[in-house]
Amino acid sequence: MDLLAHLEAYVATADEASFSRAADRLGIAQPLLSRRIKTLEEHFGGSLFDRSRRQIATTELGMLLLPYARDVLDRAQRLRQVARSARRSRVCAVGVPADCAPAALARAIRAGTEHGITLGMRELPPLERASGLADGSLGYALVRAAPEEAAFRVPLGLASAPGPEGGGSGGSRRTVHLEELRPRRGRGARPTAPAPLLLLTEDQLPSFEDRFLRAAARAGLPESRIRPAGPAATALAETLAGSALLLCAEPFARQHGAPWTPLADHALHRGYDVSAAPGRDGSEAVPSWLVTLLAAAVGAVPAGRRGPGLGAGGEDVRARLAARG
């Protein structure tokens, strides 16, 4: 027996003093309401309504039990309200890179509120975002993928120190090849120590590091020249001081006042997919509005679009060879 449904039929009938009006109030057929009342009377071992008169009346037992029935229904209603509030206030964790634009993440949070979802942004390295989706600690995440296979691509380039007038060589839209970073000897002068190339935590994952180191080796750059950046603030300080070059996305460099020049080899760009934790039925679904906003937060463009350093066909021979190793 569905006790709540039967108690609703009982209370509605007592209030309306009519089976037909009670059935209309509950939106059910009158025979169903009558069966529920009959079942409840059998359960309690006595009549709840006197049906001998033209208008039904609540019996003495019915009047005795009525306050308790109302109390049960009131508590059930409060329980449902608490459950709804808990669902609305539940935070859905979203794994994002540390170099996301804060304003873009704020737009995603506001959009979540409009769609009835409370989003909590968690800055995590790439491998932790992937594992968070797998173990269910994250609801959604931006996950790294090979740029030629990903849904979104973030063009990478080199951030450098501003020039004397506050600008720098990265102010133009030219591209830079890794070969151009090899140290050059001046006539009669000792070569200066080349600035190291710093990789942010977002790019410190084996698949990207292997690809980047192979490209650097082809360009004649020693592996010792490339090192992890450590904390982003420290890496930016070294870059702005002119003692390092930082591999990063353009929005991150511009946000901190560093000139930025895109890499010509777009096989070295970041690839991203927006993924959801698997549901109970094994399905994965990310709301389209969230996909768009998270991609914008990392400065990504759809994989089919051209970005800085791409040729007219969207891909050049150098990039295809680099992608294949």
FIZA-501671 format. One record per residue (C-alpha): residue number from 1; residue in one letter; x, y, z. Coordinates in nm, 2 decimals, always signed. Layout:
<mitors>
(NUM 'A' (X Y Z))
...
</mitors>
This chain:
<mitors>
(1 'M' (+0.00 +0.00 +0.00))
(2 'D' (+0.12 +0.35 -0.09))
(3 'L' (+0.05 +0.50 +0.25))
(4 'L' (+0.09 +0.86 +0.14))
(5 'A' (-0.14 +0.83 -0.15))
(6 'H' (-0.40 +0.66 +0.06))
(7 'L' (-0.37 +0.93 +0.34))
(8 'E' (-0.41 +1.20 +0.07))
(9 'A' (-0.73 +1.04 -0.04))
(10 'Y' (-0.85 +1.02 +0.32))
(11 'V' (-0.77 +1.38 +0.41))
(12 'A' (-0.91 +1.52 +0.08))
(13 'T' (-1.24 +1.33 +0.13))
(14 'A' (-1.27 +1.46 +0.49))
(15 'D' (-1.21 +1.81 +0.37))
(16 'E' (-1.45 +1.80 +0.08))
(17 'A' (-1.71 +1.57 +0.24))
(18 'S' (-1.75 +1.42 -0.11))
(19 'F' (-1.58 +1.14 -0.30))
(20 'S' (-1.62 +1.31 -0.63))
(21 'R' (-1.49 +1.65 -0.52))
(22 'A' (-1.20 +1.48 -0.35))
(23 'A' (-1.11 +1.28 -0.66))
(24 'D' (-1.12 +1.60 -0.87))
(25 'R' (-0.89 +1.77 -0.62))
(26 'L' (-0.64 +1.49 -0.64))
(27 'G' (-0.67 +1.45 -1.02))
(28 'I' (-0.77 +1.08 -1.00))
(29 'A' (-1.07 +0.88 -1.09))
(30 'Q' (-1.34 +0.84 -0.82))
(31 'P' (-1.33 +0.46 -0.82))
(32 'L' (-0.96 +0.47 -0.75))
(33 'L' (-1.02 +0.71 -0.46))
(34 'S' (-1.29 +0.49 -0.32))
(35 'R' (-1.06 +0.19 -0.33))
(36 'R' (-0.79 +0.37 -0.15))
(37 'I' (-1.03 +0.48 +0.13))
(38 'K' (-1.16 +0.12 +0.15))
(39 'T' (-0.80 -0.02 +0.17))
(40 'L' (-0.72 +0.23 +0.44))
(41 'E' (-1.03 +0.14 +0.65))
(42 'E' (-0.92 -0.23 +0.63))
(43 'H' (-0.57 -0.13 +0.74))
(44 'F' (-0.70 +0.06 +1.04))
(45 'G' (-0.98 -0.18 +1.12))
(46 'G' (-1.27 +0.06 +1.11))
(47 'S' (-1.48 +0.29 +0.90))
(48 'L' (-1.34 +0.64 +0.84))
(49 'F' (-1.66 +0.77 +0.67))
(50 'D' (-2.03 +0.72 +0.72))
(51 'R' (-2.18 +0.65 +0.38))
(52 'S' (-2.54 +0.60 +0.49))
(53 'R' (-2.64 +0.96 +0.45))
(54 'R' (-2.68 +1.16 +0.13))
(55 'Q' (-2.36 +1.36 +0.22))
(56 'I' (-2.08 +1.15 +0.36))
(57 'A' (-1.96 +1.23 +0.71))
(58 'T' (-1.64 +1.15 +0.89))
(59 'T' (-1.68 +0.89 +1.16))
(60 'E' (-1.55 +0.92 +1.52))
(61 'L' (-1.25 +0.70 +1.42))
(62 'G' (-1.20 +0.92 +1.11))
(63 'M' (-1.20 +1.24 +1.32))
(64 'L' (-0.96 +1.08 +1.57))
(65 'L' (-0.70 +0.98 +1.31))
(66 'L' (-0.74 +1.29 +1.09))
(67 'P' (-0.48 +1.52 +1.27))
(68 'Y' (-0.22 +1.24 +1.26))
(69 'A' (-0.28 +1.19 +0.89))
(70 'R' (-0.24 +1.56 +0.82))
(71 'D' (+0.08 +1.56 +1.02))
(72 'V' (+0.22 +1.27 +0.82))
(73 'L' (+0.14 +1.44 +0.49))
(74 'D' (+0.29 +1.77 +0.61))
(75 'R' (+0.61 +1.60 +0.71))
(76 'A' (+0.63 +1.42 +0.38))
(77 'Q' (+0.59 +1.76 +0.20))
(78 'R' (+0.86 +1.92 +0.40))
(79 'L' (+1.08 +1.61 +0.33))
(80 'R' (+1.03 +1.66 -0.05))
(81 'Q' (+1.11 +2.03 -0.02))
(82 'V' (+1.43 +1.96 +0.17))
(83 'A' (+1.53 +1.71 -0.10))
(84 'R' (+1.46 +1.96 -0.38))
(85 'S' (+1.67 +2.23 -0.20))
(86 'A' (+1.95 +1.98 -0.15))
(87 'R' (+1.95 +1.90 -0.52))
(88 'R' (+1.95 +2.26 -0.62))
(89 'S' (+2.23 +2.35 -0.37))
(90 'R' (+2.45 +2.05 -0.46))
(91 'V' (+2.78 +2.17 -0.60))
(92 'C' (+2.88 +2.01 -0.93))
(93 'A' (+3.27 +2.02 -0.94))
(94 'V' (+3.42 +2.12 -1.27))
(95 'G' (+3.79 +2.05 -1.34))
(96 'V' (+3.97 +2.33 -1.52))
(97 'P' (+4.33 +2.43 -1.60))
(98 'A' (+4.50 +2.68 -1.38))
(99 'D' (+4.54 +2.94 -1.66))
(100 'C' (+4.17 +2.98 -1.73))
(101 'A' (+4.03 +3.34 -1.76))
(102 'P' (+3.85 +3.42 -1.43))
(103 'A' (+3.59 +3.63 -1.60))
(104 'A' (+3.51 +3.34 -1.84))
(105 'L' (+3.47 +3.10 -1.54))
(106 'A' (+3.24 +3.35 -1.38))
(107 'R' (+3.02 +3.35 -1.68))
(108 'A' (+3.00 +2.97 -1.66))
(109 'I' (+2.91 +2.98 -1.29))
(110 'R' (+2.63 +3.23 -1.36))
(111 'A' (+2.50 +3.03 -1.65))
(112 'G' (+2.49 +2.72 -1.42))
(113 'T' (+2.28 +2.91 -1.18))
(114 'E' (+2.04 +3.00 -1.45))
(115 'H' (+2.01 +2.63 -1.55))
(116 'G' (+1.96 +2.52 -1.19))
(117 'I' (+2.32 +2.38 -1.14))
(118 'T' (+2.56 +2.51 -0.88))
(119 'L' (+2.91 +2.48 -1.04))
(120 'G' (+3.23 +2.47 -0.84))
(121 'M' (+3.54 +2.54 -1.04))
(122 'R' (+3.85 +2.34 -0.93))
(123 'E' (+4.19 +2.42 -1.08))
(124 'L' (+4.37 +2.09 -1.14))
(125 'P' (+4.66 +1.95 -1.35))
(126 'P' (+4.55 +1.75 -1.66))
(127 'L' (+4.60 +1.40 -1.51))
(128 'E' (+4.41 +1.49 -1.20))
(129 'R' (+4.12 +1.62 -1.41))
(130 'A' (+4.10 +1.29 -1.60))
(131 'S' (+4.12 +1.08 -1.28))
(132 'G' (+3.85 +1.31 -1.12))
(133 'L' (+3.61 +1.22 -1.39))
(134 'A' (+3.69 +0.85 -1.36))
(135 'D' (+3.63 +0.84 -0.98))
(136 'G' (+3.33 +1.07 -0.99))
(137 'S' (+3.48 +1.35 -0.78))
(138 'L' (+3.43 +1.58 -1.08))
(139 'G' (+3.11 +1.62 -1.27))
(140 'Y' (+3.26 +1.78 -1.58))
(141 'A' (+3.62 +1.87 -1.69))
(142 'L' (+3.83 +2.01 -1.96))
(143 'V' (+4.05 +1.71 -2.06))
(144 'R' (+4.36 +1.72 -2.27))
(145 'A' (+4.37 +1.54 -2.60))
(146 'A' (+4.60 +1.54 -2.91))
(147 'P' (+4.52 +1.86 -3.11))
(148 'E' (+4.45 +1.67 -3.43))
(149 'E' (+4.19 +1.46 -3.25))
(150 'A' (+4.03 +1.71 -3.00))
(151 'A' (+3.71 +1.90 -3.04))
(152 'F' (+3.89 +2.22 -2.94))
(153 'R' (+4.23 +2.36 -2.99))
(154 'V' (+4.43 +2.63 -2.80))
(155 'P' (+4.71 +2.79 -3.00))
(156 'L' (+5.03 +2.80 -2.79))
(157 'G' (+5.31 +3.05 -2.83))
(158 'L' (+5.60 +3.21 -2.64))
(159 'A' (+5.55 +3.49 -2.38))
(160 'S' (+5.85 +3.72 -2.34))
(161 'A' (+5.96 +4.03 -2.15))
(162 'P' (+5.81 +4.37 -2.26))
(163 'G' (+6.04 +4.59 -2.46))
(164 'P' (+6.18 +4.93 -2.34))
(165 'E' (+5.87 +5.11 -2.44))
(166 'G' (+5.64 +4.87 -2.28))
(167 'G' (+5.59 +4.66 -2.60))
(168 'G' (+5.79 +4.37 -2.73))
(169 'S' (+5.86 +4.15 -3.03))
(170 'G' (+5.55 +3.95 -2.96))
(171 'G' (+5.33 +4.25 -3.05))
(172 'S' (+5.30 +4.15 -3.41))
(173 'R' (+5.10 +3.85 -3.55))
(174 'R' (+5.41 +3.68 -3.70))
(175 'T' (+5.48 +3.33 -3.59))
(176 'V' (+5.79 +3.18 -3.45))
(177 'H' (+5.96 +2.85 -3.54))
(178 'L' (+6.16 +2.66 -3.27))
(179 'E' (+6.46 +2.68 -3.51))
(180 'E' (+6.47 +3.05 -3.45))
(181 'L' (+6.55 +3.00 -3.08))
(182 'R' (+6.89 +2.84 -3.13))
(183 'P' (+7.17 +3.04 -2.99))
(184 'R' (+7.36 +3.25 -3.24))
(185 'R' (+7.73 +3.35 -3.23))
(186 'G' (+7.83 +3.70 -3.30))
(187 'R' (+8.16 +3.78 -3.46))
(188 'G' (+8.43 +3.78 -3.20))
(189 'A' (+8.18 +3.76 -2.92))
(190 'R' (+8.10 +3.48 -2.69))
(191 'P' (+7.74 +3.35 -2.73))
(192 'T' (+7.51 +3.46 -2.45))
(193 'A' (+7.34 +3.19 -2.25))
(194 'P' (+7.00 +3.13 -2.41))
(195 'A' (+6.69 +3.18 -2.20))
(196 'P' (+6.52 +2.86 -2.09))
(197 'L' (+6.18 +2.76 -2.22))
(198 'L' (+5.94 +2.71 -1.94))
(199 'L' (+5.64 +2.47 -1.95))
(200 'L' (+5.34 +2.54 -1.73))
(201 'T' (+5.19 +2.26 -1.52))
(202 'E' (+4.91 +2.24 -1.78))
(203 'D' (+5.17 +2.12 -2.04))
(204 'Q' (+5.36 +1.89 -1.80))
(205 'L' (+5.20 +1.57 -1.92))
(206 'P' (+5.39 +1.29 -2.09))
(207 'S' (+5.20 +1.30 -2.42))
(208 'F' (+5.27 +1.67 -2.48))
(209 'E' (+5.62 +1.68 -2.33))
(210 'D' (+5.73 +1.39 -2.56))
(211 'R' (+5.58 +1.57 -2.87))
(212 'F' (+5.74 +1.90 -2.77))
(213 'L' (+6.09 +1.75 -2.69))
(214 'R' (+6.09 +1.57 -3.03))
(215 'A' (+6.00 +1.89 -3.21))
(216 'A' (+6.28 +2.08 -3.01))
(217 'A' (+6.53 +1.81 -3.10))
(218 'R' (+6.45 +1.84 -3.47))
(219 'A' (+6.49 +2.22 -3.43))
(220 'G' (+6.84 +2.18 -3.27))
(221 'L' (+6.73 +2.29 -2.92))
(222 'P' (+6.90 +2.09 -2.64))
(223 'E' (+6.66 +1.92 -2.40))
(224 'S' (+6.83 +2.10 -2.11))
(225 'R' (+6.70 +2.42 -2.24))
(226 'I' (+6.34 +2.31 -2.16))
(227 'R' (+6.23 +2.28 -1.80))
(228 'P' (+5.91 +2.28 -1.59))
(229 'A' (+5.79 +2.62 -1.49))
(230 'G' (+5.69 +2.55 -1.13))
(231 'P' (+5.43 +2.80 -0.99))
(232 'A' (+5.27 +3.02 -1.26))
(233 'A' (+5.35 +3.34 -1.06))
(234 'T' (+5.72 +3.25 -1.05))
(235 'A' (+5.73 +3.16 -1.42))
(236 'L' (+5.57 +3.49 -1.51))
(237 'A' (+5.81 +3.68 -1.29))
(238 'E' (+6.11 +3.52 -1.47))
(239 'T' (+5.95 +3.58 -1.81))
(240 'L' (+5.87 +3.95 -1.74))
(241 'A' (+6.22 +3.99 -1.61))
(242 'G' (+6.37 +3.87 -1.94))
(243 'S' (+6.53 +3.56 -1.80))
(244 'A' (+6.30 +3.30 -1.95))
(245 'L' (+6.05 +3.24 -2.23))
(246 'L' (+5.71 +3.09 -2.13))
(247 'L' (+5.51 +2.85 -2.34))
(248 'C' (+5.15 +2.95 -2.29))
(249 'A' (+4.82 +3.05 -2.45))
(250 'E' (+4.77 +3.41 -2.57))
(251 'P' (+4.50 +3.51 -2.32))
(252 'F' (+4.72 +3.41 -2.03))
(253 'A' (+5.02 +3.61 -2.16))
(254 'R' (+4.81 +3.92 -2.24))
(255 'Q' (+4.63 +3.91 -1.90))
(256 'H' (+4.97 +3.96 -1.73))
(257 'G' (+5.12 +4.21 -1.97))
(258 'A' (+5.36 +3.98 -2.15))
(259 'P' (+5.41 +4.00 -2.53))
(260 'W' (+5.32 +3.68 -2.70))
(261 'T' (+5.42 +3.52 -3.03))
(262 'P' (+5.23 +3.21 -3.17))
(263 'L' (+5.42 +2.90 -3.26))
(264 'A' (+5.42 +2.82 -3.63))
(265 'D' (+5.39 +2.44 -3.56))
(266 'H' (+5.03 +2.39 -3.46))
(267 'A' (+5.09 +2.03 -3.38))
(268 'L' (+5.23 +2.17 -3.06))
(269 'H' (+4.90 +2.34 -2.97))
(270 'R' (+4.68 +2.21 -2.68))
(271 'G' (+4.39 +1.99 -2.76))
(272 'Y' (+4.08 +1.99 -2.54))
(273 'D' (+3.76 +1.79 -2.50))
(274 'V' (+3.48 +1.88 -2.25))
(275 'S' (+3.38 +1.56 -2.08))
(276 'A' (+3.13 +1.45 -1.81))
(277 'A' (+3.17 +1.18 -1.55))
(278 'P' (+3.00 +0.86 -1.67))
(279 'G' (+2.64 +0.83 -1.55))
(280 'R' (+2.49 +0.53 -1.38))
(281 'D' (+2.38 +0.40 -1.72))
(282 'G' (+2.73 +0.45 -1.86))
(283 'S' (+2.63 +0.76 -2.06))
(284 'E' (+2.82 +1.09 -2.07))
(285 'A' (+2.65 +1.41 -2.15))
(286 'V' (+2.77 +1.77 -2.12))
(287 'P' (+2.52 +2.06 -2.16))
(288 'S' (+2.60 +2.25 -2.48))
(289 'W' (+2.60 +2.58 -2.31))
(290 'L' (+2.87 +2.45 -2.06))
(291 'V' (+3.08 +2.32 -2.35))
(292 'T' (+3.09 +2.66 -2.51))
(293 'L' (+3.17 +2.85 -2.19))
(294 'L' (+3.45 +2.61 -2.08))
(295 'A' (+3.61 +2.62 -2.42))
(296 'A' (+3.61 +3.00 -2.41))
(297 'A' (+3.76 +3.00 -2.06))
(298 'V' (+4.09 +2.85 -2.20))
(299 'G' (+4.08 +3.05 -2.52))
(300 'A' (+4.00 +2.75 -2.73))
(301 'V' (+3.87 +2.75 -3.09))
(302 'P' (+3.68 +2.46 -3.26))
(303 'A' (+3.94 +2.22 -3.41))
(304 'G' (+3.82 +2.30 -3.76))
(305 'R' (+3.89 +2.68 -3.73))
(306 'R' (+4.22 +2.84 -3.81))
(307 'G' (+4.42 +2.99 -3.53))
(308 'P' (+4.75 +3.19 -3.51))
(309 'G' (+5.02 +3.03 -3.72))
(310 'L' (+4.79 +2.81 -3.94))
(311 'G' (+4.82 +2.81 -4.31))
(312 'A' (+4.53 +2.86 -4.55))
(313 'G' (+4.45 +2.49 -4.54))
(314 'G' (+4.45 +2.48 -4.16))
(315 'E' (+4.74 +2.24 -4.16))
(316 'D' (+5.09 +2.24 -4.31))
(317 'V' (+5.34 +1.96 -4.39))
(318 'R' (+5.56 +2.04 -4.09))
(319 'A' (+5.27 +2.00 -3.85))
(320 'R' (+5.15 +1.67 -4.01))
(321 'L' (+5.50 +1.52 -3.98))
(322 'A' (+5.54 +1.64 -3.62))
(323 'A' (+5.20 +1.48 -3.53))
(324 'R' (+5.32 +1.15 -3.66))
(325 'G' (+5.66 +1.18 -3.48))
</mitors>
